[in-house]
């Protein structure tokens, strides 16, 4: 499919090696396996959100524990 880029490129003055490299780059860019779908993006975002919630809760517990410890130490 992208090999049709090579012949016009060589006619336009680009050497065969460069034309082949360009066709390979276009082929790789069009590969659907490298693109993020909406479902994959949503799943990744949900995983990040869960990690953030866990981090916030953990930090809150740690700060609360530290404050309680300091209060008891000062009494």
C-alpha positions in Angstrom: 0.0 0.0 0.0 2.7 2.5 1.0 5.1 1.1 -1.5 3.3 3.3 -4.0 5.1 6.2 -2.3 8.5 4.9 -3.4 8.2 5.2 -7.2 6.9 8.8 -7.3 9.5 9.8 -4.7 12.3 8.4 -6.8 10.9 10.3 -9.9 10.9 13.4 -7.8 14.6 13.1 -7.1 14.7 11.2 -3.8 17.1 8.3 -3.9 15.6 4.8 -3.5 17.0 4.2 0.0 15.4 7.4 1.3 12.2 6.7 -0.5 12.1 3.2 1.1 12.8 4.8 4.6 9.9 7.2 4.1 7.5 4.5 3.0 8.6 2.4 6.1 8.0 5.4 8.4 4.5 6.0 7.0 3.7 2.3 7.3 4.8 2.2 10.9 2.8 5.4 11.7 -0.3 4.0 10.2 0.0 0.7 12.3 -3.1 0.6 14.5 -1.3 -1.3 17.2 0.7 1.8 18.1 -2.3 4.1 18.6 -4.3 4.6 21.8 -8.0 3.8 21.4 -10.7 5.4 23.5 -11.2 2.2 25.5 -7.4 1.9 26.3 -7.2 5.6 27.2 -10.2 5.4 29.5 -8.9 2.2 31.2 -5.5 3.9 31.7 -7.1 7.0 33.1 -9.2 4.9 35.5 -6.1 3.1 36.7 -4.3 6.4 37.3 -7.3 7.8 39.1 -7.3 4.8 41.5 -3.6 5.2 42.2 -4.1 8.9 42.9 -7.0 8.1 45.3 -4.9 5.5 47.1 -2.0 7.9 47.4 -4.2 10.7 48.8 -5.9 8.4 51.4 -2.5 7.0 52.4 -1.0 10.5 52.8 -4.1 11.6 54.8 -3.7 8.6 57.2 0.0 9.3 57.6 -0.5 13.0 58.3 -3.3 12.3 60.7 -1.1 9.7 62.5 1.8 12.2 62.7 -0.5 15.0 64.1 -2.0 12.6 66.7 1.5 11.5 67.7 2.7 15.0 68.1 -0.3 16.0 70.1 0.3 13.0 72.5 4.0 13.8 72.7 3.3 17.4 73.7 0.7 16.5 76.4 
